[in-house]
Amino acid sequence: MDFNFFSYLNNAMRNINLTLAVINLLLHLIFASAVAKDSGRLAKLGRTTYLVSGITWAFATLVGGILVAALYWLMHYSSLARGSK
């Protein structure tokens, strides 16, 4: 029985890629649900979200991940957002 290093490396990389993809999917889901929950809370307080609706922000976060969530936070909660009011 001979050991094929490249086959082993290929299988290891495939497992690492699959693990990273699952982690990425979970993070996107977590951030999208947090944005959806927060936009709902804003609506209950009588505030609106900027640019698009809350559900659109949640969907964009589901697709774009943490970068879109960071943009949402910047637009709604940072000192930059408070300075424009």
HTML snippet that shows the backbone in 3Dmol.js (N, CA, C, O; Angstrom):
<script src="https://3Dmol.org/build/3Dmol-min.js"></script>
<div id="view" style="width:600px;height:400px;position:relative"></div>
<script>
const pdb = `
ATOM      1  N   MET A   1       0.855  -1.178   0.000  1.00  0.00           N
ATOM      2  CA  MET A   1       0.000   0.000   0.000  1.00  0.00           C
ATOM      3  C   MET A   1       0.895   1.234   0.000  1.00  0.00           C
ATOM      4  O   MET A   1       1.677   1.450   0.926  1.00  0.00           O
ATOM      5  N   ASP A   2       0.769   2.031  -1.043  1.00  0.00           N
ATOM      6  CA  ASP A   2       1.584   3.242  -1.099  1.00  0.00           C
ATOM      7  C   ASP A   2       0.742   4.445  -0.701  1.00  0.00           C
ATOM      8  O   ASP A   2      -0.480   4.454  -0.852  1.00  0.00           O
ATOM      9  N   PHE A   3       1.410   5.428  -0.202  1.00  0.00           N
ATOM     10  CA  PHE A   3       0.767   6.640   0.295  1.00  0.00           C
ATOM     11  C   PHE A   3       0.857   7.724  -0.772  1.00  0.00           C
ATOM     12  O   PHE A   3       1.947   8.100  -1.200  1.00  0.00           O
ATOM     13  N   ASN A   4      -0.299   8.219  -1.193  1.00  0.00           N
ATOM     14  CA  ASN A   4      -0.329   9.278  -2.186  1.00  0.00           C
ATOM     15  C   ASN A   4      -0.555  10.602  -1.456  1.00  0.00           C
ATOM     16  O   ASN A   4      -1.669  10.911  -1.033  1.00  0.00           O
ATOM     17  N   PHE A   5       0.507  11.363  -1.320  1.00  0.00           N
ATOM     18  CA  PHE A   5       0.470  12.612  -0.567  1.00  0.00           C
ATOM     19  C   PHE A   5      -0.494  13.616  -1.181  1.00  0.00           C
ATOM     20  O   PHE A   5      -1.224  14.293  -0.456  1.00  0.00           O
ATOM     21  N   PHE A   6      -0.506  13.721  -2.489  1.00  0.00           N
ATOM     22  CA  PHE A   6      -1.356  14.718  -3.147  1.00  0.00           C
ATOM     23  C   PHE A   6      -2.835  14.380  -3.013  1.00  0.00           C
ATOM     24  O   PHE A   6      -3.670  15.280  -2.917  1.00  0.00           O
ATOM     25  N   SER A   7      -3.160  13.123  -3.004  1.00  0.00           N
ATOM     26  CA  SER A   7      -4.548  12.719  -2.781  1.00  0.00           C
ATOM     27  C   SER A   7      -4.973  13.057  -1.355  1.00  0.00           C
ATOM     28  O   SER A   7      -6.080  13.543  -1.121  1.00  0.00           O
ATOM     29  N   TYR A   8      -4.076  12.791  -0.407  1.00  0.00           N
ATOM     30  CA  TYR A   8      -4.354  13.127   0.985  1.00  0.00           C
ATOM     31  C   TYR A   8      -4.529  14.637   1.148  1.00  0.00           C
ATOM     32  O   TYR A   8      -5.455  15.089   1.822  1.00  0.00           O
ATOM     33  N   LEU A   9      -3.647  15.408   0.535  1.00  0.00           N
ATOM     34  CA  LEU A   9      -3.711  16.868   0.621  1.00  0.00           C
ATOM     35  C   LEU A   9      -4.993  17.394  -0.016  1.00  0.00           C
ATOM     36  O   LEU A   9      -5.610  18.324   0.504  1.00  0.00           O
ATOM     37  N   ASN A  10      -5.392  16.808  -1.131  1.00  0.00           N
ATOM     38  CA  ASN A  10      -6.624  17.214  -1.805  1.00  0.00           C
ATOM     39  C   ASN A  10      -7.837  16.964  -0.913  1.00  0.00           C
ATOM     40  O   ASN A  10      -8.720  17.816  -0.817  1.00  0.00           O
ATOM     41  N   ASN A  11      -7.889  15.811  -0.265  1.00  0.00           N
ATOM     42  CA  ASN A  11      -9.011  15.504   0.624  1.00  0.00           C
ATOM     43  C   ASN A  11      -9.016  16.419   1.847  1.00  0.00           C
ATOM     44  O   ASN A  11     -10.076  16.857   2.292  1.00  0.00           O
ATOM     45  N   ALA A  12      -7.838  16.704   2.385  1.00  0.00           N
ATOM     46  CA  ALA A  12      -7.754  17.599   3.542  1.00  0.00           C
ATOM     47  C   ALA A  12      -8.225  18.997   3.172  1.00  0.00           C
ATOM     48  O   ALA A  12      -8.969  19.620   3.929  1.00  0.00           O
ATOM     49  N   MET A  13      -7.802  19.491   2.024  1.00  0.00           N
ATOM     50  CA  MET A  13      -8.219  20.831   1.591  1.00  0.00           C
ATOM     51  C   MET A  13      -9.717  20.882   1.316  1.00  0.00           C
ATOM     52  O   MET A  13     -10.367  21.888   1.598  1.00  0.00           O
ATOM     53  N   ARG A  14     -10.257  19.817   0.775  1.00  0.00           N
ATOM     54  CA  ARG A  14     -11.703  19.761   0.528  1.00  0.00           C
ATOM     55  C   ARG A  14     -12.458  19.851   1.857  1.00  0.00           C
ATOM     56  O   ARG A  14     -13.468  20.548   1.951  1.00  0.00           O
ATOM     57  N   ASN A  15     -11.970  19.146   2.883  1.00  0.00           N
ATOM     58  CA  ASN A  15     -12.625  19.194   4.195  1.00  0.00           C
ATOM     59  C   ASN A  15     -12.502  20.577   4.830  1.00  0.00           C
ATOM     60  O   ASN A  15     -13.449  21.064   5.448  1.00  0.00           O
ATOM     61  N   ILE A  16     -11.349  21.204   4.680  1.00  0.00           N
ATOM     62  CA  ILE A  16     -11.164  22.546   5.223  1.00  0.00           C
ATOM     63  C   ILE A  16     -12.087  23.535   4.511  1.00  0.00           C
ATOM     64  O   ILE A  16     -12.708  24.377   5.159  1.00  0.00           O
ATOM     65  N   ASN A  17     -12.180  23.440   3.201  1.00  0.00           N
ATOM     66  CA  ASN A  17     -13.062  24.340   2.438  1.00  0.00           C
ATOM     67  C   ASN A  17     -14.520  24.153   2.831  1.00  0.00           C
ATOM     68  O   ASN A  17     -15.258  25.129   2.964  1.00  0.00           O
ATOM     69  N   LEU A  18     -14.937  22.915   3.016  1.00  0.00           N
ATOM     70  CA  LEU A  18     -16.311  22.644   3.417  1.00  0.00           C
ATOM     71  C   LEU A  18     -16.582  23.211   4.808  1.00  0.00           C
ATOM     72  O   LEU A  18     -17.641  23.794   5.043  1.00  0.00           O
ATOM     73  N   THR A  19     -15.649  23.047   5.716  1.00  0.00           N
ATOM     74  CA  THR A  19     -15.809  23.581   7.064  1.00  0.00           C
ATOM     75  C   THR A  19     -15.911  25.104   7.045  1.00  0.00           C
ATOM     76  O   THR A  19     -16.764  25.682   7.719  1.00  0.00           O
ATOM     77  N   LEU A  20     -15.048  25.747   6.279  1.00  0.00           N
ATOM     78  CA  LEU A  20     -15.099  27.206   6.178  1.00  0.00           C
ATOM     79  C   LEU A  20     -16.396  27.686   5.530  1.00  0.00           C
ATOM     80  O   LEU A  20     -16.929  28.726   5.917  1.00  0.00           O
ATOM     81  N   ALA A  21     -16.899  26.957   4.567  1.00  0.00           N
ATOM     82  CA  ALA A  21     -18.158  27.325   3.921  1.00  0.00           C
ATOM     83  C   ALA A  21     -19.327  27.227   4.906  1.00  0.00           C
ATOM     84  O   ALA A  21     -20.209  28.085   4.909  1.00  0.00           O
ATOM     85  N   VAL A  22     -19.333  26.200   5.725  1.00  0.00           N
ATOM     86  CA  VAL A  22     -20.403  26.044   6.711  1.00  0.00           C
ATOM     87  C   VAL A  22     -20.322  27.156   7.756  1.00  0.00           C
ATOM     88  O   VAL A  22     -21.348  27.719   8.137  1.00  0.00           O
ATOM     89  N   ILE A  23     -19.118  27.475   8.222  1.00  0.00           N
ATOM     90  CA  ILE A  23     -18.941  28.566   9.181  1.00  0.00           C
ATOM     91  C   ILE A  23     -19.398  29.886   8.569  1.00  0.00           C
ATOM     92  O   ILE A  23     -20.072  30.679   9.227  1.00  0.00           O
ATOM     93  N   ASN A  24     -19.035  30.119   7.321  1.00  0.00           N
ATOM     94  CA  ASN A  24     -19.437  31.340   6.623  1.00  0.00           C
ATOM     95  C   ASN A  24     -20.958  31.424   6.506  1.00  0.00           C
ATOM     96  O   ASN A  24     -21.539  32.485   6.735  1.00  0.00           O
ATOM     97  N   LEU A  25     -21.593  30.333   6.156  1.00  0.00           N
ATOM     98  CA  LEU A  25     -23.052  30.301   6.052  1.00  0.00           C
ATOM     99  C   LEU A  25     -23.697  30.615   7.395  1.00  0.00           C
ATOM    100  O   LEU A  25     -24.647  31.395   7.460  1.00  0.00           O
ATOM    101  N   LEU A  26     -23.189  30.014   8.462  1.00  0.00           N
ATOM    102  CA  LEU A  26     -23.750  30.267   9.788  1.00  0.00           C
ATOM    103  C   LEU A  26     -23.581  31.730  10.201  1.00  0.00           C
ATOM    104  O   LEU A  26     -24.497  32.325  10.768  1.00  0.00           O
ATOM    105  N   LEU A  27     -22.418  32.306   9.920  1.00  0.00           N
ATOM    106  CA  LEU A  27     -22.207  33.720  10.247  1.00  0.00           C
ATOM    107  C   LEU A  27     -23.144  34.629   9.467  1.00  0.00           C
ATOM    108  O   LEU A  27     -23.676  35.592  10.018  1.00  0.00           O
ATOM    109  N   HIS A  28     -23.346  34.334   8.199  1.00  0.00           N
ATOM    110  CA  HIS A  28     -24.274  35.133   7.393  1.00  0.00           C
ATOM    111  C   HIS A  28     -25.688  35.046   7.958  1.00  0.00           C
ATOM    112  O   HIS A  28     -26.390  36.054   8.040  1.00  0.00           O
ATOM    113  N   LEU A  29     -26.102  33.850   8.344  1.00  0.00           N
ATOM    114  CA  LEU A  29     -27.437  33.679   8.923  1.00  0.00           C
ATOM    115  C   LEU A  29     -27.574  34.429  10.246  1.00  0.00           C
ATOM    116  O   LEU A  29     -28.596  35.067  10.496  1.00  0.00           O
ATOM    117  N   ILE A  30     -26.551  34.354  11.088  1.00  0.00           N
ATOM    118  CA  ILE A  30     -26.600  35.026  12.388  1.00  0.00           C
ATOM    119  C   ILE A  30     -26.679  36.537  12.209  1.00  0.00           C
ATOM    120  O   ILE A  30     -27.509  37.196  12.836  1.00  0.00           O
ATOM    121  N   PHE A  31     -25.819  37.088  11.356  1.00  0.00           N
ATOM    122  CA  PHE A  31     -25.832  38.540  11.158  1.00  0.00           C
ATOM    123  C   PHE A  31     -27.115  38.993  10.477  1.00  0.00           C
ATOM    124  O   PHE A  31     -27.644  40.049  10.824  1.00  0.00           O
ATOM    125  N   ALA A  32     -27.629  38.234   9.523  1.00  0.00           N
ATOM    126  CA  ALA A  32     -28.874  38.616   8.853  1.00  0.00           C
ATOM    127  C   ALA A  32     -30.048  38.593   9.828  1.00  0.00           C
ATOM    128  O   ALA A  32     -30.908  39.473   9.780  1.00  0.00           O
ATOM    129  N   SER A  33     -30.091  37.598  10.710  1.00  0.00           N
ATOM    130  CA  SER A  33     -31.189  37.560  11.679  1.00  0.00           C
ATOM    131  C   SER A  33     -31.061  38.701  12.683  1.00  0.00           C
ATOM    132  O   SER A  33     -32.071  39.239  13.134  1.00  0.00           O
ATOM    133  N   ALA A  34     -29.836  39.076  13.038  1.00  0.00           N
ATOM    134  CA  ALA A  34     -29.650  40.205  13.952  1.00  0.00           C
ATOM    135  C   ALA A  34     -30.095  41.518  13.308  1.00  0.00           C
ATOM    136  O   ALA A  34     -30.719  42.352  13.964  1.00  0.00           O
ATOM    137  N   VAL A  35     -29.779  41.701  12.039  1.00  0.00           N
ATOM    138  CA  VAL A  35     -30.209  42.918  11.337  1.00  0.00           C
ATOM    139  C   VAL A  35     -31.731  42.930  11.207  1.00  0.00           C
ATOM    140  O   VAL A  35     -32.356  43.977  11.380  1.00  0.00           O
ATOM    141  N   ALA A  36     -32.328  41.786  10.906  1.00  0.00           N
ATOM    142  CA  ALA A  36     -33.790  41.726  10.799  1.00  0.00           C
ATOM    143  C   ALA A  36     -34.446  42.048  12.140  1.00  0.00           C
ATOM    144  O   ALA A  36     -35.428  42.789  12.192  1.00  0.00           O
ATOM    145  N   LYS A  37     -33.904  41.493  13.219  1.00  0.00           N
ATOM    146  CA  LYS A  37     -34.456  41.759  14.547  1.00  0.00           C
ATOM    147  C   LYS A  37     -34.307  43.235  14.912  1.00  0.00           C
ATOM    148  O   LYS A  37     -35.232  43.840  15.454  1.00  0.00           O
ATOM    149  N   ASP A  38     -33.149  43.807  14.617  1.00  0.00           N
ATOM    150  CA  ASP A  38     -32.920  45.205  14.945  1.00  0.00           C
ATOM    151  C   ASP A  38     -33.795  46.134  14.114  1.00  0.00           C
ATOM    152  O   ASP A  38     -34.317  47.120  14.634  1.00  0.00           O
ATOM    153  N   SER A  39     -33.958  45.834  12.844  1.00  0.00           N
ATOM    154  CA  SER A  39     -34.818  46.689  12.014  1.00  0.00           C
ATOM    155  C   SER A  39     -36.272  46.603  12.478  1.00  0.00           C
ATOM    156  O   SER A  39     -37.008  47.587  12.400  1.00  0.00           O
ATOM    157  N   GLY A  40     -36.682  45.436  12.957  1.00  0.00           N
ATOM    158  CA  GLY A  40     -38.020  45.317  13.538  1.00  0.00           C
ATOM    159  C   GLY A  40     -38.167  46.132  14.812  1.00  0.00           C
ATOM    160  O   GLY A  40     -39.211  46.734  15.063  1.00  0.00           O
ATOM    161  N   ARG A  41     -37.107  46.144  15.613  1.00  0.00           N
ATOM    162  CA  ARG A  41     -37.113  46.948  16.837  1.00  0.00           C
ATOM    163  C   ARG A  41     -37.183  48.436  16.499  1.00  0.00           C
ATOM    164  O   ARG A  41     -37.891  49.198  17.157  1.00  0.00           O
ATOM    165  N   LEU A  42     -36.443  48.839  15.467  1.00  0.00           N
ATOM    166  CA  LEU A  42     -36.505  50.235  15.035  1.00  0.00           C
ATOM    167  C   LEU A  42     -37.917  50.610  14.581  1.00  0.00           C
ATOM    168  O   LEU A  42     -38.402  51.702  14.876  1.00  0.00           O
ATOM    169  N   ALA A  43     -38.566  49.702  13.866  1.00  0.00           N
ATOM    170  CA  ALA A  43     -39.931  49.969  13.391  1.00  0.00           C
ATOM    171  C   ALA A  43     -40.897  50.127  14.562  1.00  0.00           C
ATOM    172  O   ALA A  43     -41.792  50.971  14.521  1.00  0.00           O
ATOM    173  N   LYS A  44     -40.715  49.306  15.619  1.00  0.00           N
ATOM    174  CA  LYS A  44     -41.573  49.430  16.803  1.00  0.00           C
ATOM    175  C   LYS A  44     -41.366  50.758  17.517  1.00  0.00           C
ATOM    176  O   LYS A  44     -42.283  51.289  18.143  1.00  0.00           O
ATOM    177  N   LEU A  45     -40.153  51.285  17.416  1.00  0.00           N
ATOM    178  CA  LEU A  45     -39.870  52.582  18.032  1.00  0.00           C
ATOM    179  C   LEU A  45     -40.300  53.753  17.156  1.00  0.00           C
ATOM    180  O   LEU A  45     -40.156  54.911  17.548  1.00  0.00           O
ATOM    181  N   GLY A  46     -40.826  53.454  15.976  1.00  0.00           N
ATOM    182  CA  GLY A  46     -41.290  54.498  15.078  1.00  0.00           C
ATOM    183  C   GLY A  46     -40.202  55.072  14.192  1.00  0.00           C
ATOM    184  O   GLY A  46     -40.410  56.099  13.545  1.00  0.00           O
ATOM    185  N   ARG A  47     -39.052  54.432  14.152  1.00  0.00           N
ATOM    186  CA  ARG A  47     -37.951  54.889  13.290  1.00  0.00           C
ATOM    187  C   ARG A  47     -37.937  54.038  12.029  1.00  0.00           C
ATOM    188  O   ARG A  47     -38.421  52.906  12.019  1.00  0.00           O
ATOM    189  N   THR A  48     -37.384  54.592  10.989  1.00  0.00           N
ATOM    190  CA  THR A  48     -37.251  53.843   9.746  1.00  0.00           C
ATOM    191  C   THR A  48     -35.775  53.577   9.466  1.00  0.00           C
ATOM    192  O   THR A  48     -34.897  54.254  10.001  1.00  0.00           O
ATOM    193  N   THR A  49     -35.521  52.597   8.633  1.00  0.00           N
ATOM    194  CA  THR A  49     -34.150  52.324   8.227  1.00  0.00           C
ATOM    195  C   THR A  49     -33.797  53.212   7.042  1.00  0.00           C
ATOM    196  O   THR A  49     -34.668  53.657   6.295  1.00  0.00           O
ATOM    197  N   TYR A  50     -32.505  53.456   6.887  1.00  0.00           N
ATOM    198  CA  TYR A  50     -32.042  54.318   5.802  1.00  0.00           C
ATOM    199  C   TYR A  50     -31.887  53.523   4.510  1.00  0.00           C
ATOM    200  O   TYR A  50     -31.572  52.333   4.535  1.00  0.00           O
ATOM    201  N   LEU A  51     -32.104  54.172   3.414  1.00  0.00           N
ATOM    202  CA  LEU A  51     -31.940  53.658   2.048  1.00  0.00           C
ATOM    203  C   LEU A  51     -32.993  52.651   1.636  1.00  0.00           C
ATOM    204  O   LEU A  51     -33.704  52.879   0.658  1.00  0.00           O
ATOM    205  N   VAL A  52     -33.114  51.545   2.353  1.00  0.00           N
ATOM    206  CA  VAL A  52     -34.047  50.482   1.969  1.00  0.00           C
ATOM    207  C   VAL A  52     -34.781  49.980   3.208  1.00  0.00           C
ATOM    208  O   VAL A  52     -34.491  50.403   4.327  1.00  0.00           O
ATOM    209  N   SER A  53     -35.721  49.088   3.000  1.00  0.00           N
ATOM    210  CA  SER A  53     -36.496  48.544   4.116  1.00  0.00           C
ATOM    211  C   SER A  53     -35.646  47.599   4.962  1.00  0.00           C
ATOM    212  O   SER A  53     -34.561  47.181   4.558  1.00  0.00           O
ATOM    213  N   GLY A  54     -36.158  47.280   6.127  1.00  0.00           N
ATOM    214  CA  GLY A  54     -35.453  46.384   7.036  1.00  0.00           C
ATOM    215  C   GLY A  54     -35.252  44.998   6.459  1.00  0.00           C
ATOM    216  O   GLY A  54     -34.190  44.402   6.635  1.00  0.00           O
ATOM    217  N   ILE A  55     -36.256  44.476   5.773  1.00  0.00           N
ATOM    218  CA  ILE A  55     -36.133  43.142   5.187  1.00  0.00           C
ATOM    219  C   ILE A  55     -35.090  43.127   4.074  1.00  0.00           C
ATOM    220  O   ILE A  55     -34.407  42.124   3.870  1.00  0.00           O
ATOM    221  N   THR A  56     -34.972  44.240   3.358  1.00  0.00           N
ATOM    222  CA  THR A  56     -33.946  44.340   2.320  1.00  0.00           C
ATOM    223  C   THR A  56     -32.565  44.382   2.948  1.00  0.00           C
ATOM    224  O   THR A  56     -31.631  43.777   2.422  1.00  0.00           O
ATOM    225  N   TRP A  57     -32.418  45.090   4.069  1.00  0.00           N
ATOM    226  CA  TRP A  57     -31.144  45.089   4.786  1.00  0.00           C
ATOM    227  C   TRP A  57     -30.794  43.677   5.249  1.00  0.00           C
ATOM    228  O   TRP A  57     -29.642  43.253   5.149  1.00  0.00           O
ATOM    229  N   ALA A  58     -31.785  42.956   5.750  1.00  0.00           N
ATOM    230  CA  ALA A  58     -31.541  41.590   6.223  1.00  0.00           C
ATOM    231  C   ALA A  58     -31.117  40.686   5.064  1.00  0.00           C
ATOM    232  O   ALA A  58     -30.187  39.891   5.203  1.00  0.00           O
ATOM    233  N   PHE A  59     -31.793  40.805   3.932  1.00  0.00           N
ATOM    234  CA  PHE A  59     -31.430  39.979   2.778  1.00  0.00           C
ATOM    235  C   PHE A  59     -30.039  40.346   2.264  1.00  0.00           C
ATOM    236  O   PHE A  59     -29.254  39.469   1.903  1.00  0.00           O
ATOM    237  N   ALA A  60     -29.740  41.642   2.233  1.00  0.00           N
ATOM    238  CA  ALA A  60     -28.411  42.071   1.791  1.00  0.00           C
ATOM    239  C   ALA A  60     -27.332  41.550   2.732  1.00  0.00           C
ATOM    240  O   ALA A  60     -26.240  41.194   2.290  1.00  0.00           O
ATOM    241  N   THR A  61     -27.632  41.503   4.026  1.00  0.00           N
ATOM    242  CA  THR A  61     -26.682  40.956   4.990  1.00  0.00           C
ATOM    243  C   THR A  61     -26.532  39.455   4.808  1.00  0.00           C
ATOM    244  O   THR A  61     -25.442  38.911   4.981  1.00  0.00           O
ATOM    245  N   LEU A  62     -27.606  38.792   4.464  1.00  0.00           N
ATOM    246  CA  LEU A  62     -27.530  37.353   4.202  1.00  0.00           C
ATOM    247  C   LEU A  62     -26.593  37.072   3.035  1.00  0.00           C
ATOM    248  O   LEU A  62     -25.845  36.095   3.056  1.00  0.00           O
ATOM    249  N   VAL A  63     -26.635  37.920   2.027  1.00  0.00           N
ATOM    250  CA  VAL A  63     -25.777  37.742   0.856  1.00  0.00           C
ATOM    251  C   VAL A  63     -24.379  38.301   1.104  1.00  0.00           C
ATOM    252  O   VAL A  63     -23.385  37.653   0.775  1.00  0.00           O
ATOM    253  N   GLY A  64     -24.297  39.501   1.682  1.00  0.00           N
ATOM    254  CA  GLY A  64     -23.018  40.201   1.804  1.00  0.00           C
ATOM    255  C   GLY A  64     -22.268  39.968   3.095  1.00  0.00           C
ATOM    256  O   GLY A  64     -21.080  40.278   3.186  1.00  0.00           O
ATOM    257  N   GLY A  65     -22.939  39.430   4.090  1.00  0.00           N
ATOM    258  CA  GLY A  65     -22.263  39.088   5.323  1.00  0.00           C
ATOM    259  C   GLY A  65     -21.927  40.269   6.214  1.00  0.00           C
ATOM    260  O   GLY A  65     -22.667  41.250   6.298  1.00  0.00           O
ATOM    261  N   ILE A  66     -20.796  40.144   6.870  1.00  0.00           N
ATOM    262  CA  ILE A  66     -20.416  41.092   7.904  1.00  0.00           C
ATOM    263  C   ILE A  66     -20.154  42.489   7.345  1.00  0.00           C
ATOM    264  O   ILE A  66     -20.331  43.475   8.061  1.00  0.00           O
ATOM    265  N   LEU A  67     -19.744  42.593   6.108  1.00  0.00           N
ATOM    266  CA  LEU A  67     -19.517  43.921   5.528  1.00  0.00           C
ATOM    267  C   LEU A  67     -20.816  44.714   5.425  1.00  0.00           C
ATOM    268  O   LEU A  67     -20.839  45.910   5.715  1.00  0.00           O
ATOM    269  N   VAL A  68     -21.880  44.062   5.020  1.00  0.00           N
ATOM    270  CA  VAL A  68     -23.180  44.739   4.936  1.00  0.00           C
ATOM    271  C   VAL A  68     -23.708  45.026   6.339  1.00  0.00           C
ATOM    272  O   VAL A  68     -24.299  46.080   6.575  1.00  0.00           O
ATOM    273  N   ALA A  69     -23.499  44.101   7.265  1.00  0.00           N
ATOM    274  CA  ALA A  69     -23.916  44.341   8.655  1.00  0.00           C
ATOM    275  C   ALA A  69     -23.167  45.537   9.237  1.00  0.00           C
ATOM    276  O   ALA A  69     -23.751  46.336   9.970  1.00  0.00           O
ATOM    277  N   ALA A  70     -21.885  45.664   8.917  1.00  0.00           N
ATOM    278  CA  ALA A  70     -21.110  46.813   9.385  1.00  0.00           C
ATOM    279  C   ALA A  70     -21.627  48.111   8.769  1.00  0.00           C
ATOM    280  O   ALA A  70     -21.698  49.135   9.448  1.00  0.00           O
ATOM    281  N   LEU A  71     -21.983  48.073   7.499  1.00  0.00           N
ATOM    282  CA  LEU A  71     -22.557  49.247   6.850  1.00  0.00           C
ATOM    283  C   LEU A  71     -23.889  49.620   7.493  1.00  0.00           C
ATOM    284  O   LEU A  71     -24.166  50.801   7.700  1.00  0.00           O
ATOM    285  N   TYR A  72     -24.713  48.625   7.808  1.00  0.00           N
ATOM    286  CA  TYR A  72     -25.985  48.865   8.495  1.00  0.00           C
ATOM    287  C   TYR A  72     -25.734  49.555   9.834  1.00  0.00           C
ATOM    288  O   TYR A  72     -26.406  50.530  10.170  1.00  0.00           O
ATOM    289  N   TRP A  73     -24.766  49.046  10.594  1.00  0.00           N
ATOM    290  CA  TRP A  73     -24.460  49.631  11.889  1.00  0.00           C
ATOM    291  C   TRP A  73     -23.953  51.064  11.726  1.00  0.00           C
ATOM    292  O   TRP A  73     -24.367  51.961  12.460  1.00  0.00           O
ATOM    293  N   LEU A  74     -23.061  51.273  10.768  1.00  0.00           N
ATOM    294  CA  LEU A  74     -22.540  52.625  10.537  1.00  0.00           C
ATOM    295  C   LEU A  74     -23.652  53.611  10.210  1.00  0.00           C
ATOM    296  O   LEU A  74     -23.649  54.745  10.689  1.00  0.00           O
ATOM    297  N   MET A  75     -24.586  53.178   9.407  1.00  0.00           N
ATOM    298  CA  MET A  75     -25.662  54.075   8.975  1.00  0.00           C
ATOM    299  C   MET A  75     -26.694  54.334  10.072  1.00  0.00           C
ATOM    300  O   MET A  75     -27.345  55.379  10.074  1.00  0.00           O
ATOM    301  N   HIS A  76     -26.850  53.384  11.009  1.00  0.00           N
ATOM    302  CA  HIS A  76     -27.930  53.514  11.978  1.00  0.00           C
ATOM    303  C   HIS A  76     -27.476  53.810  13.406  1.00  0.00           C
ATOM    304  O   HIS A  76     -28.268  54.321  14.198  1.00  0.00           O
ATOM    305  N   TYR A  77     -26.226  53.506  13.758  1.00  0.00           N
ATOM    306  CA  TYR A  77     -25.831  53.628  15.161  1.00  0.00           C
ATOM    307  C   TYR A  77     -24.514  54.340  15.423  1.00  0.00           C
ATOM    308  O   TYR A  77     -24.247  54.695  16.571  1.00  0.00           O
ATOM    309  N   SER A  78     -23.706  54.559  14.451  1.00  0.00           N
ATOM    310  CA  SER A  78     -22.397  55.173  14.707  1.00  0.00           C
ATOM    311  C   SER A  78     -22.533  56.667  14.947  1.00  0.00           C
ATOM    312  O   SER A  78     -23.596  57.249  14.733  1.00  0.00           O
ATOM    313  N   SER A  79     -21.465  57.268  15.386  1.00  0.00           N
ATOM    314  CA  SER A  79     -21.477  58.716  15.597  1.00  0.00           C
ATOM    315  C   SER A  79     -21.625  59.453  14.272  1.00  0.00           C
ATOM    316  O   SER A  79     -22.085  60.595  14.256  1.00  0.00           O
ATOM    317  N   LEU A  80     -21.247  58.832  13.171  1.00  0.00           N
ATOM    318  CA  LEU A  80     -21.473  59.430  11.859  1.00  0.00           C
ATOM    319  C   LEU A  80     -22.967  59.571  11.579  1.00  0.00           C
ATOM    320  O   LEU A  80     -23.407  60.580  11.030  1.00  0.00           O
ATOM    321  N   ALA A  81     -23.731  58.571  11.952  1.00  0.00           N
ATOM    322  CA  ALA A  81     -25.182  58.612  11.741  1.00  0.00           C
ATOM    323  C   ALA A  81     -25.815  59.650  12.649  1.00  0.00           C
ATOM    324  O   ALA A  81     -26.734  60.355  12.232  1.00  0.00           O
ATOM    325  N   ARG A  82     -25.344  59.755  13.872  1.00  0.00           N
ATOM    326  CA  ARG A  82     -25.915  60.729  14.809  1.00  0.00           C
ATOM    327  C   ARG A  82     -25.559  62.150  14.410  1.00  0.00           C
ATOM    328  O   ARG A  82     -26.312  63.078  14.703  1.00  0.00           O
ATOM    329  N   GLY A  83     -24.423  62.338  13.748  1.00  0.00           N
ATOM    330  CA  GLY A  83     -24.005  63.667  13.335  1.00  0.00           C
ATOM    331  C   GLY A  83     -24.849  64.227  12.212  1.00  0.00           C
ATOM    332  O   GLY A  83     -24.906  65.443  12.026  1.00  0.00           O
ATOM    333  N   SER A  84     -25.515  63.346  11.448  1.00  0.00           N
ATOM    334  CA  SER A  84     -26.309  63.814  10.321  1.00  0.00           C
ATOM    335  C   SER A  84     -27.739  64.173  10.712  1.00  0.00           C
ATOM    336  O   SER A  84     -28.495  64.682   9.884  1.00  0.00           O
ATOM    337  N   LYS A  85     -28.118  63.916  11.961  1.00  0.00           N
ATOM    338  CA  LYS A  85     -29.493  64.198  12.385  1.00  0.00           C
ATOM    339  C   LYS A  85     -29.642  65.604  12.874  1.00  0.00           C
ATOM    340  O   LYS A  85     -30.736  66.008  13.269  1.00  0.00           O
TER     341      LYS A  85
END
`;
const viewer = $3Dmol.createViewer("view");
viewer.addModel(pdb, "pdb");
viewer.setStyle({}, {cartoon: {color: "spectrum"}});
viewer.zoomTo();
viewer.render();
</script>
